Structures are given as structure tokens and as C-alpha cells.
């Protein structure tokens, strides 16, 4: 008999781009959204801003956050 439970997996790597985190008001569930440009991020904030809480996480390039909430940290 083999081992039971979840198989070991390595953590996912994030693609380069601009990241936004959406949270429903009154909930702890979060969704990360990636877009290729800052203009697209602005459109998403306008689209979901009234219904959800939108938090700009920053731009990810080369595995390092360049700006935003996570500036200077590794992904």
C-alpha cells in the first residue's frame, strides 16, 4: 500500500506582469489577477472597485517585485 495524502509539489512560480488582489467585502477569500500592462490593471480596478476590494500588489519582473505592496521582496 502506498502513502495516503496529498503528493509533494513545489510552489508555483508567478509569471512576469502586473498583479492585483481581489477580495470580496466581508470575506477572506482572495484572488490574484495578472495583467500585461498598468492600463489593464486600471480597467480591472474600475470594473470591480465598487463590488470588491482591489489591492495592487505590484509589478513582478525576474522573480522580484519592483513596486507596490510587495516592493523589493522575492516572489
Secondary structure, DSSP 8 states (H G I E B T S, - for coil): ----S----------SEEEEEEEETT---EEEEEESSHHHHHHHHHHHTTTEEEEEEEEEETTEE-SSTTTT-B-
